[in-house]
Amino acid sequence: MNRLMNLKTVWKRRTFLGSAGIFAGVFNARRVFGLSGHAAGRAAGLPEKLTGLGSTGNVYEELGVTTVINAQGTMTYLGGSLPYPEVEAVMALAAQHFVPIVELEAAAGKRICGLLKLPPEYDAIVTCGAAAGMQSGLAGILTGNNPKFIEQIPDLTGMKSEVIIQKSHRNPFDHQLRAAGVKLVVIESREDLKKAINPQTAMMHFSNFANARGQIKVDEWVKLAHENNIPAFIDAAADTPPVSNLWNFAQMGYDLIAFSGGKAIRGPQCAGLLIGKKDYVANALLNNSPNEDTIGRSQKVGKEEIVGMVKALEVYLNEDHAAVEKEWWRRLDAISAEVTKIPGVTTSYHVPDVANHVPHMNIFWDPRKISLSSRDAAKAMRDGKPSIVIGGSENWLGMSSFMLKPGEEKIIASRLIEILKSHKS
């Protein structure tokens, strides 16, 4: 009891640990993907030349793992995104010192709230990805700051035990909710929701990427939750861009909001944001690492990732987003201009309304002119050198350009042309 309450007291102090110096460096020399990082390494006191693993500059090649050109997007199985050079630099600085993690979380949360200009009743912590934020956030709602409940979960004896979710919002990530011991109560209509609410209802969960598919939309969901005195959680893991989503859901009144840090924000892959009402965020941290005997102990986020996540937000918010999007379109247009020179090949564009709200392009071809399935084309791209990962379906290839390094669009176009031409009928 005393240990957890002491941690709560530390949380409320919200001091900065004198870490302003960590954030003062700019490290603009590595602003573009692929440039040398020696200056940042020396600034952090790292060796100028590595021996053993890393001595060639390509650790993956040394380990026998193939690196890929990522034309598919911020997929976790590909490693998410590439962090900003500034993020790498401050993570190296953060690795040079020890620090109380709970106090660091408090300081990071304060900085995050300031960067996002969140309402005064909101707070934030850095979690081990959005999925970890979902689990810890729900755990905090279930246990409050009760030490007995925190140690007991997922045994929910004495706690509320149900979470309401729309049928169309069920997805593999709600495993994190189920792991906390709750029963998911699945509804479809407003009438279903009214009937489902009972004294055991702990939370109402919303998957933002499924907004268009559910009968109850994102703005109405939180209103209905609050009309019934139930906290509302929104999973917005991949929902930047637009950048405004980082504060839109708080302004709607959602009690807890989870974002991935390692997608378009380009922070550490094993980091995420949990934003929400202060008590809920504080109780989520009590259910998380570094605290022991908690459901979130395994979802450890290090001091380096916490600092890196703050820096990623800082850089992301200061980007010229219009210019970045223009470059994404230019890359797709460049590929389209080359591949459509092949008779029978066409392209189309789309931007998903939510989740990876960035330009995408589909590539089609007339099977009478090119005898090749899209599945075989994708495999040929993956098996080639360099290896290129590209998405698709039965009759087309699909790609995005926002995870490409400069110049990789030329490599993709060249390889596509080679593969398609080799299968001309």
N, C-alpha and C positions, 0 to 999 in steps of 0.2 A: 504494500500500500504506500509506504513512505517513498520507496524508490520511484514509483510511477508519478506520485504527486510532486516529487522534486523535479522530475523531468518536465512536468507541466509548468512548474514555476519558471524553469529555465526558458521554456517556450515563450512565456509571456514577456520575458525581459527584452527579447528582440534586439540584442546588441549586435554590432557589426564586426567584432573581433579584430578591428584595425585592418581589415582586408582591402581597404580602398586601393592600396598600391597594386594589388593583383589586377584590378580592373583598369588601371591607368594606362597600361601599355597598349599600343595601337596595332603593331605588327602588320602594317598594311603591305609589306613587301610580298606577302604570300596570298594576296587577295584573290588571285586567279588560280584555279585548279592546276596542280602539277608543277608549281614553281618550287624552288629549293627551300628547305626549312632549316638550313644551318644556322641562320641568325637567331631564329627563335630558340633553337636548341642551345646555343651558347648563352642566350639570355637566361635560360632556365638552369644553367649549370650542367648541361648534359655533355657527354663526350662528343668532340667534333668528328671522330671517326669510330665507328662500331667495329668490333671483331666478332666472329662467330655469326649467329643469326642476325641478319640485317646488314651484314657487311657489303652485300651487293646492291643494296637499296631496294630490293624486291623480296620481302620476307615470304610472300606467298609462293613465288617461284622456288625459293630455297626449300620450302616445305613440300613442294610437289603439288601445289594447288593452283588450278588455272584461274587467272583473273579474267573477268568478262567485261565487255562493253554493255552497259545497262540501258537498254532501250525500252524497258518494261515499267520502271518506276520505283517507288520507295518500298520495295518488297523486303520484309524482314528476312526471308530466306536468302536474299542477296546481300544482306548487311545494311539495309535501310538506305541511308544517303551518305554522302561524303561530308564530314564536318567542315565548317568554315576554317580556314587557316588560323584565324584569331582564336577560335575555340581550342584548337590543338595547342596553341601557345599558352593560353591561360591554364589549361589542364596540366601542362608540364610545370607551370609555376605552382599550381595547387599541390602537386605531388611532392614538393620540397619541404612541407611542414605537416605537423600533426595539428588537429583541431577538434574540439568537441562537436560531433556531428549534429546533435539536436540544436545546438546553438547556431551552427552554420545553416541548418535548414531554416531557422527563424530569420536569420539575416538575409538568406537568399529569397525567402518568401516576401520579405519587406521590399527588397529591390524589385522583384517581379511585379508586385502590386503597383509599385511606382511606375515601372516601365509601361504597364498596360493601363494605367489610370483607372484601376478598378474601384468600385464603390467602397466606402470606408469599412463596411461590415464584412469585406472579403479578405481572404488570406490565400496563401499558396505554399506548397512544398514541392520539391523535386522527388519524383518516384522512379522506380525501375521500369519505366515505360508506362504507356497508358493502361495496359491490362493490369499491372500492379496497382495503379491508382484506382481502378475499379474495385479491386478486391479490398484494399485498405480503406477506401472511402466507405464502402458498404459496412466493413467491420466496425469502423468508428461509429456509424449510425446505430448498429446493433448493440454495441457494448457501452457507448458513452465513454466516460473516463473511469469506469468501474474495473478495478484490477482483477477481481474474480472473473468477471465476464471476459476480459481480455485474455486471460490464461485459459479459459474454458472453451472458447470458440474453436472449432465449429459445432460443439455441443451448445445448442441454443436454449437450454433449460433456463427459464426465467426471463428470456428475451423474446422480442417479436421475431417471427420466423418466415415471413412471406414477402416476396417482391413481385410487383405487378409489371408485366411487360406485354406489349402487343405481339400478336402471333407473327406478323411480318417483320418484327424486330429481333426474333430469335436468330442467333448466329453462334459460331464456335467460341466467340469471346465471352459469351455469358457463362462459360465454364468457370470463369473467375468468380462470378456471383455464386454459382452453385457450390463452389469450394468452401465458401463461408458457412455452408450448412443450411442455406435458405431453400425454400420451395418457391419455384417460379410459377406464378399464377398467370396463365396466358389468356389474354382477352383480345377482342377484335373491335367492338363497338363501344360507344359511350355508355350504353345501357349495360354492357358486360362489365365495364369498369365500375359503374355504380354498385352492381351486385357483388363485385369482387372485394371491395374495400371492407375491411373488418378490423377488430382490435389487434389482430396479428400482422397487419400490413406494416412493414418497416420502411418501405421505399417504393417509389415508382421509377422504373428505369427506361431510358430512351436511347435508342441507337440512331444517331443523327444521319448516318448514311442511308438509313431506311426511311427517312422522313416522307418521301413521296409514296411509299408503299402502304403506310398505315392510315387508318381512318382518322386518327387523332394526330394532328400536326404538332410541330415542335413548340410553337408559342402557346397552343391550347393545353398541351400536356402539363406544363409547369403550372398553369393557372388552375387546372383541375386538381393537381396535387395539393396546392396551397389552400384551395377551398376546403379540402378535407384534412388539413393539417398534417400532410405527409411530405417528407423531403423528396425532391426530384433530382435524379442523377442523369447527366447526359454524357454518353460516350462520343466524343468528337475527335477521336484519335488522329484521323487523316484529314481533318477539315480545315487545314490551312494550306494554300490560300483559299478564300481571301483572308488577309491579315486581320480584318475586322472581327472575324469569328473569335479571336483571342479574348475579346471583351463583350461581344454581342450576347453570349449566353448568360454571362453574369448580369448584364443589363436586363435580360428577360426575367432574371430572378432564380435561375437554377441554383440549387443548394450546393451541388458538387459537379465539377466539369473535369473530364480527363482528356488530355492531349498527348500525342506522341511527341517526343523531343527529337527523334532520329529520322523524321521524314522531311517535309519541306522546310521546317525550321532549321534543319542541318546542325542540330546539336549532337551530343553523344548518342549512339544507337541505343544504349541501355539506360536512357533517361526519358522521363516524361514529366508532365505537369499535372498536378491536382490542384485545382482552383476551387474555392468555395467559401461558404459562410465560416467564420472564424472557428467556432466551436467544433464544427464537423471536420475541418482540416486538422485542428489540434488533436482530435480524437483519432483521426486516421493515422497520424504520426505515432500515437501511443500504440497502435496496432502494427507498427512497421519497424524494420531495422532502423536504428541500432538496438532497439529494445528487445530483450530476450523473452522467450516464452510467449511469442506472438505469432499470429498467422502469417504476418508479413516479414518475419525474420529472414526468410530465404530470399526475399526480393531486395537484397542489399543494393543501395546506391552509394557510391564512394564520394569522397570529398572532391575528387577530380571531376566527376560527372555533375555534381551539384554546381560547382563553379562554372563548368563548361556549358551547362544548360542556361545559366544566367547570361553568359556572354553570347550564346547563340541567339537568345531573344533580343539582346541589345543590337547585334549586327543585323538580324532579320528585320527588325522594326525600322532600321535606318536605311534599308535598301531602297533603290528606285524600282519599285515593283512593276511599274509600267514598262520600264526599259528591260527588265528581266523577262517579262512575258513576251515582249517584242522579239527578244532573242530566241525564246522557245519556238515561236511561230516561224522565225527565219530558218531555223534548223530543219523543221518539218518541210517547209516550202522548198528548201534546197534538195532534200531527199526526193520529194515528189517530182520536182523538175527533171531530175535525172532518170528515175525509174519509169516515168510515164512516156519517155522517149521510146520505150519498147512497145511495139504494137500489141494491143490487148490489155495493157496495164493501166489501171485507173486508181485514183486515191480519193478519199473523203476525210473530212475533219469533224471533230466534235469536242465539246468540253463538258464533262460530267457536272451536273448541278451541285452535287456534294461529294466529298471524299475524292481526293486527287483532282481538284477543280483546276485542271491545267489542260493545255491543248493536247489532243490526241489525234492520231492519223491512222486510218485503215487503208490497207493496200490490197487491191483486188486484181485478178487477171482472168481472162477468158480461157477456160479449160480447153477450148478447141485450138487455141494458139500456143498455150503453155501447158504441157502435160506434167503437172506437179501439184500435189496436195499442199495445202497451207501447213499442215502438220509436218510434212517432210521438209518443207522450206524452212520452217522454224528450227528443225533438227539440224539441217545443214548449216544454218547460221550459227547454231550453238557449237557444232562440232568443228567449225573452221578455226583458222588462226588469222587474226585474233578471234576468240570466242565472243559471239554477240547473242545476248538474250533478248528475244522479242516475243511479244504475245500474239494471240490470234484465236481463231475459231475454225469451224469446218471449211469456210470458204474465203477467208481473208487473214492477213497478218495485221496486227495492231501494235502501235507503239506510242510512246510519249518521248519527249526530248528533254525534259527538265532535269534528268539525272545524267545527261551526257556531258563529258568534258569537251572543251573547245576543240573542234576539228574532227570529232568522232562521227559527226553526221556524214562527212565525206567517206569515211571508212564503211559506214553502213550502206550508203548508196552504192558504192563500188561493189561491195559483196553481194548485195541484192541483185544488181545487174548481172553479175557473173553467174549467180545461181539460176535466175530466171531465163537468161539467154541459153544456158546449157540444157534447158528442158523445152526449148521451142519445138513445137510439133511440125 
